[in-house]
Amino acid sequence: MIILLTILAYFGALMLFSRLTSRRADNDTFFRGNRRSPWYMVAFGMIGASISGITFVSVPGMVMTTQMTYMQTCLGFILGYIAVAFILLPVYYRFNLTTIYTYLDQRLGKGAYKTGSWFFLLSKMTGAAVRFYVVCIILHRFVLSPLHVPFAVTVLAMVALIWFYTRRGGIKTLVWTDTFQTLCMFSALLLIIYNVMGELGFGFSDAVKAIAADEHSRMFVFDDWVSRQNFWKQFFSGIFIVIVMTGLDQDMMQKNLTCKTLREAQKDMCTYGLAFVPANLLFMSLGVLLVMLAQQRGLALPQTGDELLPMFAASGSMGTTVVVLFTIGIVAASFSSADSALTAMTTSYCVDIREQKDDEQLRRKVHLVMAAVFAIIILAVDCVGSSSVIDAIYVLCSYTYGPLLGLFAFGLLTRRIPANRAVPYIAVASPLLCFAIDKVTTATTGYHFGYELLMLNGMLTFAGLWLSSMLCERRS
């Protein structure tokens, strides 16, 4: 009952924000927030929206298998955000875009435009569903399952809540709700860390020394080139992950495009980009402390890292306060990413696929349908599972976001025009060829591709577009 009341109170606060921000809302409000968002509000809210519930659950548990080597990827994030701020944002603001894929139409033609839009919808729908699935399964396992509530009902209820408070104000509402949710998430995270330190009998300086001395705090791997945790693999992958999953993602860019000017959008991007390193360091430090607490209590560590934090925080073994904090943190993190994904998919379908950005009735229908499809995919994900969901998301994005990387790189770095009819086939063939190369390389050399699959996939798409453009020139 405590958790349920916490969720209802939290949802009540979101509805209050929705009501205040959706007055006289129209499609321009829903899609672009009327281009009046304060950059500092967007920056703070984007931290929570980018982290998501998957980070809240998975990142602390990653120390069990890969220590703190994920920080290598986070360092790459910084350069990625700088690249997005000073390479991509100027292009988007110069063309005054509602969706970033409109650029592909203006630069490469209708075939690239539609292909990029559909690949975004596929990537975002699956990625956001996997992220939100983790939250649904945890809340169901620890709260609703003992009440004999079916998992399908849990999913439908959670998605319905998100649809309800985003259906009118859209992106304008999200700028403010994300700020509130980020504040709730980090407050919960810091208070959980404080409680774990108390359980271990640590002060602040004691905790820092213990984390630094622990074997799970290793951050850098320079000596093993085959390892997926090698520094240069992780670092460069981090750069391209941000460029693709933020700079080429309508979900992440839509809030940035609500800023009044390009300069404000760049300040917003660089600010929250730098904040990722300390934010993820806090999550991983919590993971190390939880491993210490398990050893102190003589408890066996869970089989998967995704269960480390819930094992303590959601089970009630650390008291009711931590249960409430965990609930607030995970709901805040998950809602802030899922609500923006739902809004971005609605925007892309209306503007890019249907090309009817002024039809409010269509937007309402699409928003509802997207919510329904989102729920169905979450239920389908329940049949799959993963030992580390955050790792699965990045591998998935390597295949689905790779063509987007190739399309935008080709548009920005060349003056060529590919054959419009060939673009969809190239975008589909590249991930399939990338998958085949990965399997053959593993079988013949033992080398395992990691997140660098994203770069390989983008290069294959770029090469295919270049070849297509050359064939067009010869025919003409």
C-alpha positions in Angstrom: 0.0 0.0 0.0 2.9 2.4 0.7 4.3 1.9 -2.8 0.9 2.2 -4.4 0.2 5.4 -2.5 3.7 6.7 -3.5 3.0 6.1 -7.2 -0.5 7.7 -7.0 0.9 10.8 -5.2 3.7 11.0 -7.8 1.2 10.7 -10.7 -1.0 13.4 -9.1 2.0 15.8 -9.2 2.6 15.0 -12.9 -1.1 15.6 -13.6 -0.8 19.0 -11.9 2.1 19.9 -14.2 0.2 18.7 -17.2 -2.8 20.8 -16.4 -0.7 23.9 -15.9 1.3 23.5 -19.1 -1.4 22.3 -21.5 -3.7 25.3 -21.4 -4.5 26.5 -25.0 -2.2 23.8 -26.3 -2.2 23.1 -30.1 0.0 21.0 -32.3 2.9 23.5 -32.2 2.8 23.3 -28.4 2.7 19.5 -28.6 5.5 19.2 -31.1 7.8 22.2 -30.4 6.7 23.7 -27.1 6.2 27.0 -29.0 10.0 27.3 -28.9 9.9 29.1 -25.5 11.6 26.6 -23.1 14.3 27.9 -20.7 17.5 26.2 -21.6 18.5 25.4 -18.0 15.1 23.7 -17.4 15.7 21.6 -20.6 19.2 20.7 -19.5 18.3 19.6 -16.0 15.3 17.6 -17.3 17.3 16.0 -20.0 19.6 14.4 -17.4 16.7 12.3 -16.1 15.2 11.7 -19.5 18.6 10.4 -20.8 19.3 8.2 -17.8 15.9 6.4 -17.7 14.8 3.6 -15.4 17.2 1.2 -17.0 20.2 3.1 -15.7 18.6 3.3 -12.2 18.4 -0.5 -12.2 21.2 -1.8 -14.4 24.1 0.5 -13.9 24.7 -0.3 -10.2 24.6 -4.0 -11.0 27.1 -3.7 -13.8 29.9 -3.5 -11.3 29.4 -7.2 -10.6 30.6 -8.3 -14.1 32.4 -5.3 -15.7 33.5 -3.3 -12.6 33.3 0.5 -13.4 34.5 0.1 -16.9 31.2 1.7 -18.1 32.8 5.0 -17.1 35.0 4.7 -20.2 31.9 4.9 -22.3 30.6 7.9 -20.3 33.9 9.8 -20.9 33.2 9.3 -24.6 29.7 10.7 -24.1 31.2 14.1 -23.4 32.9 14.4 -26.8 29.7 13.1 -28.4 27.5 15.8 -26.8 30.0 18.5 -27.9 29.8 17.1 -31.5 26.0 17.2 -31.4 25.9 20.7 -30.0 28.3 22.2 -32.6 27.7 20.1 -35.7 24.1 18.9 -35.7 22.2 21.5 -33.7 23.3 24.4 -36.1 21.9 22.4 -39.0 18.6 21.7 -37.3 18.1 25.3 -36.2 19.1 26.7 -39.6 16.3 24.7 -41.3 13.9 25.5 -38.4 12.9 21.8 -38.2 10.0 20.2 -36.3 11.5 16.8 -36.7 15.2 16.2 -37.5 14.4 13.7 -40.3 13.0 16.5 -42.4 16.7 17.4 -43.1 17.1 14.1 -44.9 14.2 15.1 -47.2 15.7 18.4 -48.0 19.2 17.0 -48.5 18.9 13.5 -49.9 15.3 13.1 -51.0 12.0 11.5 -50.1 13.5 7.9 -50.0 16.1 8.8 -47.4 13.5 10.9 -45.4 11.0 8.0 -45.1 13.7 5.4 -44.4 15.2 7.5 -41.6 11.8 8.1 -40.1 10.8 4.4 -40.1 14.2 3.4 -38.7 13.7 5.9 -35.9 10.2 4.6 -35.1 11.5 1.0 -35.1 14.6 1.8 -32.9 12.7 4.0 -30.4 9.7 1.7 -30.0 11.9 -1.3 -29.3 14.5 0.5 -27.2 12.0 2.4 -25.1 9.9 -0.8 -24.6 12.9 -2.7 -23.2 13.8 0.2 -20.9 10.2 0.5 -19.6 9.9 -3.3 -19.3 12.5 -3.4 -16.5 10.5 -1.0 -14.5 7.2 -2.8 -15.0 8.6 -6.2 -14.1 10.2 -4.8 -10.9 7.1 -3.0 -9.7 5.0 -6.1 -10.6 7.3 -8.5 -8.8 7.5 -6.6 -5.6 4.2 -4.8 -5.5 1.4 -6.1 -7.7 2.2 -9.8 -8.1 1.5 -10.5 -4.4 -1.9 -8.9 -5.0 -2.4 -11.4 -7.9 -2.5 -8.7 -10.5 -1.6 -10.0 -13.9 1.6 -8.6 -15.5 -0.4 -7.4 -18.5 -2.6 -5.2 -16.3 0.5 -3.7 -14.7 1.9 -2.8 -18.1 -1.4 -1.4 -19.4 -1.9 0.7 -16.3 1.7 2.2 -16.4 1.4 3.1 -20.1 -2.1 4.5 -19.6 -0.7 6.8 -16.9 2.0 8.2 -19.3 -0.5 8.6 -22.1 -2.9 10.5 -19.9 -0.6 13.3 -18.8 1.2 13.7 -22.2 -1.9 13.7 -24.4 -2.5 17.4 -24.5 0.6 19.4 -23.7 3.1 17.0 -25.3 6.7 18.3 -25.4 5.8 21.5 -23.5 4.5 19.4 -20.6 7.6 17.1 -20.7 10.1 20.0 -20.3 8.6 20.7 -16.9 7.7 17.2 -15.8 11.2 16.0 -16.7 12.7 18.7 -14.4 10.5 17.5 -11.6 11.3 13.8 -12.3 15.0 14.4 -12.5 14.9 16.2 -9.1 13.0 13.3 -7.6 15.3 10.7 -9.1 18.6 12.2 -7.9 17.1 13.0 -4.5 16.1 9.3 -4.2 19.5 8.1 -5.4 21.5 10.3 -2.9 19.2 9.3 0.0 19.6 5.6 -0.9 23.4 5.9 -1.0 23.2 7.7 2.4 21.1 4.8 3.8 23.5 2.2 2.4 26.5 4.0 3.9 24.7 4.0 7.3 24.1 0.2 7.0 27.8 -0.3 6.4 28.8 2.1 9.2 30.6 4.5 6.8 30.9 8.2 6.8 31.4 10.1 3.5 35.2 9.9 3.5 35.1 6.2 4.6 32.8 5.3 1.7 35.0 7.1 -0.8 38.1 5.2 0.4 36.3 1.9 0.5 34.9 2.3 -3.0 38.4 3.3 -4.4 40.0 0.3 -2.8 37.4 -2.2 -3.8 38.2 -4.6 -6.7 34.9 -3.7 -8.4 36.0 0.0 -8.8 38.3 -0.7 -11.8 37.6 1.8 -14.5 40.1 1.5 -17.3 41.2 -1.5 -19.4 44.2 -0.7 -21.7 45.9 -4.1 -21.7 43.4 -6.4 -23.5 42.5 -5.4 -27.1 40.2 -8.4 -27.5 38.0 -7.5 -24.5 34.8 -5.6 -25.1 35.8 -3.4 -22.1 39.0 -2.1 -23.8 39.2 1.7 -23.2 39.4 2.7 -26.8 36.5 0.5 -27.9 34.4 1.9 -25.0 35.5 5.5 -25.5 34.9 5.8 -29.2 31.7 3.8 -28.9 30.5 6.3 -26.3 31.1 9.2 -28.8 29.1 7.5 -31.5 26.4 6.2 -29.1 25.6 9.9 -28.2 25.8 11.1 -31.8 23.3 8.5 -32.9 21.1 7.9 -29.8 20.9 11.7 -29.1 21.9 13.7 -32.1 20.0 11.5 -34.6 17.1 10.6 -32.3 14.0 12.7 -32.5 13.1 11.8 -28.9 16.3 13.3 -27.5 16.5 16.2 -29.8 12.8 17.3 -29.6 13.3 18.9 -26.2 16.5 20.6 -27.3 14.7 22.1 -30.3 12.2 23.8 -27.9 14.9 26.3 -26.8 14.5 29.9 -28.0 17.8 30.1 -29.9 20.6 27.9 -31.1 23.0 29.3 -28.5 20.7 28.4 -25.7 20.2 24.9 -27.1 24.0 24.5 -27.3 24.4 25.6 -23.6 21.7 23.1 -22.7 23.4 20.2 -24.6 26.9 20.8 -23.2 25.6 21.2 -19.6 23.8 18.0 -19.4 26.5 16.2 -21.4 29.1 17.0 -18.8 26.7 16.0 -16.0 26.6 12.4 -17.3 30.0 11.5 -15.8 29.3 12.3 -12.2 25.7 11.0 -12.5 26.8 7.6 -13.7 29.7 7.6 -11.2 27.1 7.9 -8.4 25.1 4.9 -9.7 28.2 2.7 -10.0 29.4 3.8 -6.6 26.1 2.7 -5.2 26.6 -0.7 -6.9 30.0 -1.1 -5.2 28.5 -0.3 -1.8 25.7 -2.8 -2.3 28.1 -5.5 -3.1 30.0 -4.7 0.1 26.7 -4.8 2.0 25.8 -8.2 0.6 29.3 -9.5 1.7 28.9 -8.0 5.1 25.5 -9.7 5.6 26.7 -13.0 4.0 24.2 -12.8 1.2 24.7 -14.4 -2.2 24.8 -11.9 -5.0 22.0 -12.2 -7.6 22.5 -14.0 -10.9 22.0 -10.8 -12.9 23.2 -7.3 -12.2 19.7 -5.9 -12.8 18.6 -7.6 -9.6 21.3 -6.1 -7.3 19.6 -2.9 -6.3 16.0 -4.3 -6.1 17.3 -7.1 -3.9 17.9 -4.6 -1.2 15.8 -1.6 -2.0 12.5 -3.2 -3.1 12.5 -6.1 -0.7 12.2 -4.1 2.4 15.4 -5.4 4.0 16.6 -1.8 4.5 13.4 -0.4 5.8 10.3 1.3 4.5 12.1 4.6 3.7 14.4 3.0 1.2 11.4 1.2 -0.4 9.7 4.5 -0.9 12.8 6.1 -2.2 13.5 3.3 -4.6 9.9 3.5 -5.9 10.2 7.3 -6.5 13.6 6.9 -8.2 12.7 4.2 -10.6 9.3 5.6 -11.5 10.7 9.1 -12.0 13.6 7.7 -14.2 11.3 5.4 -16.2 8.5 7.9 -16.8 10.9 10.7 -17.9 12.2 8.5 -20.7 9.0 6.7 -21.7 6.8 9.8 -21.9 9.3 11.6 -24.2 9.6 8.5 -26.4 5.8 8.3 -26.8 5.6 12.0 -27.7 8.5 11.8 -30.1 7.1 8.8 -31.9 3.7 10.6 -32.3 5.5 13.6 -33.6 7.6 11.7 -36.1 4.6 9.7 -37.4 2.4 12.7 -37.9 5.0 15.0 -39.4 7.3 12.6 -41.2 5.2 9.6 -42.2 1.8 11.3 -42.7 3.2 14.8 -43.3 0.2 16.4 -41.5 1.6 18.4 -38.7 -1.4 20.7 -38.4 -4.1 18.0 -37.9 -4.9 17.9 -34.2 -7.4 15.1 -34.5 -4.8 12.9 -36.3 -2.3 13.7 -33.6 -4.6 12.6 -30.8 -5.4 9.3 -32.6 -1.8 8.5 -33.3 -0.8 9.3 -29.7 -3.3 6.7 -28.5 -2.3 4.1 -31.0 1.4 4.6 -30.2 0.6 4.0 -26.5 -1.2 0.8 -27.4 1.6 -0.5 -29.6 4.1 0.4 -26.9 2.3 -1.7 -24.4 2.1 -4.7 -26.8 5.8 -4.6 -27.4 6.6 -4.5 -23.7 4.5 -7.6 -23.2 6.4 -9.2 -26.1 9.8 -8.3 -24.5 8.6 -10.2 -21.4 9.1 -13.4 -23.4 12.8 -12.6 -24.2 14.7 -11.2 -21.2 18.4 -10.4 -20.9 21.3 -10.8 -18.4 22.0 -7.1 -18.8 19.3 -5.1 -20.4 21.3 -1.9 -20.8 23.9 -4.0 -22.8 21.1 -5.5 -24.9 19.8 -2.0 -25.7 23.2 -0.8 -27.0 23.7 -3.9 -29.1 20.2 -3.4 -30.5 20.9 0.3 -31.3 24.0 -0.8 -33.2 21.8 -2.5 -35.7 18.8 -0.1 -35.9 20.6 3.2 -35.4 23.5 2.4 -37.7 21.6 3.2 -40.9 20.6 6.6 -39.4 24.3 7.3 -38.7 25.2 6.5 -42.3 22.3 8.6 -43.8 23.1 11.7 -41.8 26.9 11.3 -42.3 26.4 11.0 -46.1 24.2 14.1 -46.1 26.6 16.2 -44.0 29.9 15.0 -45.4 29.2 14.8 -49.1 27.3 16.6 -51.9 26.1 13.5 -53.6 22.5 12.3 -54.1 21.8 8.6 -53.9 19.1 6.8 -55.8 15.9 7.3 -53.8 14.6 3.8 -54.5 17.8 2.2 -53.4 18.0 3.9 -50.0 15.5 1.6 -48.1 17.3 -1.5 -49.5 20.7 -0.2 -48.4 19.4 0.6 -44.9 18.1 -2.9 -44.5 21.0 -4.7 -46.1 23.6 -2.9 -43.9 22.5 -4.3 -40.5 22.2 -7.8 -42.1 25.7 -7.6 -43.5 26.9 -6.2 -40.2 25.4 -9.2 -38.4 27.0 -11.6 -40.8 30.4 -10.0 -40.4 30.1 -10.2 -36.6 29.4 -13.9 -36.7 32.1 -14.7 -39.2 34.7 -12.7 -37.3 33.8 -14.3 -34.1 34.0 -17.8 -35.6 37.3 -17.3 -37.4 39.3 -15.0 -35.1 37.5 -15.1 -31.8 37.1 -11.3 -31.9 33.8 -10.2 -30.4 32.4 -6.9 -31.7 30.9 -4.7 -29.0 29.3 -1.3 -29.3 31.6 -0.6 -32.2 29.0 -2.5 -34.3 27.3 0.9 -34.5 30.3 2.4 -36.4 30.6 -0.6 -38.7 26.9 -0.4 -39.5 27.1 3.3 -40.2 30.1 2.8 -42.5 28.4 0.1 -44.5 25.3 2.3 -45.0 27.6 5.2 -46.0 29.4 3.0 -48.5 26.1 1.7 -50.0 24.8 5.3 -50.4 28.1 6.3 -52.1 28.0 3.4 -54.5 24.3 4.2 -55.3 25.2 7.9 -56.0 28.0 6.8 -58.3 25.7 4.5 -60.3 23.2 7.4 -60.7 25.9 9.7 -62.1 27.0 7.1 -64.6 23.4 6.5 -65.8 22.8 10.3 -66.1 
